[in-house]
Amino acid sequence: MEQLPDPRFQLANERTFLAWTRTSLAVGAAGLAIAGLAPDTDPLWVRSAISLGLAFLAVALLAWAVRRYRAADAALRTGGPMPRLNGAPVVAAGLAVLIVVSVSALLLASPG
């Protein structure tokens, strides 16, 4: 039988979802900024790869946030166990790799 969750926990779940959504928006904005504000970066594939990598990461973050929100909401309603936070380390590792690759590529591609 479904029970109504404590509003405090439900609102905490919603705040967590919104925080991941803001993170996704920031990562997507970074990809957009690199695509639009770094037009002199040669070769073009470097800028494109970095921008697309950040865009894909933003979409993955958003999908993960929705999945986690729904799983936590279901756990709150049924009294089941809360979902494990297993996606955050993967996202952090992906972002770290993207940052290192991006900085390396930009340094190697810059003239001089």
C-alpha positions, 0 to 999 in steps of 0.5 A: 500500500502506498503511503504519503511521504513526509513532506520534508523528505519529499521536498528534500528529494525535490531540492536534490533533483533541482540541484542536479538539474542546475548542474546539468544546466551549468555543464550544458552552458559550458559546452555552449560557451566553448562552442560560441566563445572560442571560435579561434580554437584550431583545429575545429574538431577540438572545440567541437569535441569538447562542446559535444562532450559537455552537451552529452554529459549535461543530458546524461546528468539530467537523465540520471537526475530524473531517474534518481528522483523517481526512484527516491520518490517511489521509496518514500511512498512505499517505505522501501530502501532509498536508492544508492548514490551510484551515479555521482562518482561516474559523473564526477569521473566523466567530468574530470576526464573531460576537463583534462582532455579539454585543457590538454587539447586547447593547450596543444591546439593553441598557437605558439 
